[in-house]
Amino acid sequence: MKKKDVKKLLKENPEFESWLKKDDSRISAIKANPSSARELYQRWNTSKKTFDFRTITEKTARARDMLGNVQSIMELVNEYAKKEGRS
């Protein structure tokens, strides 16, 4: 891969670029040998497909909290509607 192709790859895949920046050895490998970018991209793409249970757990907890809040609001609306219906 040429430097021009590496720049294009990084521009098209900002997540890949941020993954590279997390480890200085990856950046130095690409600088020393731009053709290694393809191998690193394949490795990143494969690792991306594996599940990250920590983030899934965090997202699930946030969704549970949001649904709990919505449920509380709906209960308040229901109570208000019952009171208004009696008056």
N, C-alpha and C positions, 0 to 999 in steps of 0.2 A: 504494500500500500504506500502511496505517495503521501506527502504531508498534506497536499490539497484534498486528497480523499479522506484523510483522518479528520481534517477540519469539517468537511461535509458530514461525516459520520457523527461527530460531536454536536454539530448544529442540529441535525435531525433527531438526535437522541439526548436531550438535556439530562435525563435521569442517568444515562450511562456516564456522562461527563461528571456529574456529581459523585457517582460511585468511584470513578477514577480519582477524584480529588481527595477521597477519604484515605487513600494510601499513597504516600510519596513514592514508594517503589514502583507502583503502576505508572505513575507519571514519568518517572525516569526511564522506565522500560520503553515507553512509547517515544520519548525524546531520543533515546539511543537507537531504537529500531522501530520506525513507524509501521513496519509491516506486522509488528506484534499486536497492533491495535485490533486486528481482525480476531486473533485468538482471545484477547481479553474481552472483546465484545461478545463472542460466543460463550465464554465463561460467565459473563454477567447475565446474558440472556437466559442461560440455563439456571443460574441461581435465582433469577427473578421469578421463575416459575414455581419454585418451592414456596410453601406456605410460611408466612411469618406470623406465628401464633401470638406473639406479643402485641403486634398492631391489630390483629383481628380481635383479641380480647379487649383492647382499649376501645376500638370502634364499637364493639358490642355493648360495652359498659356505657358509652356515651349515648347510644341508641336507646338503651334501657332507661337511662335518666330522662332523655327527651320524651319518650313515650309516657313515663310516669308523670312528667309535668303536664303533658297534653291531657292525660286522664284526669288529673286534678282539676284542670280548667274545665273539662267537660262535666265533671261532677258539680262544680260551682255553678255552671250555666244551668244544669238540670235542677239544682236546688232553687235557683232564682226563678226558673220557669214554673216550678211547683208553687212557690210563694205567690207569684204574680197571678197564677190561675186561681188561687184561693181567695184573693182580695177582691 
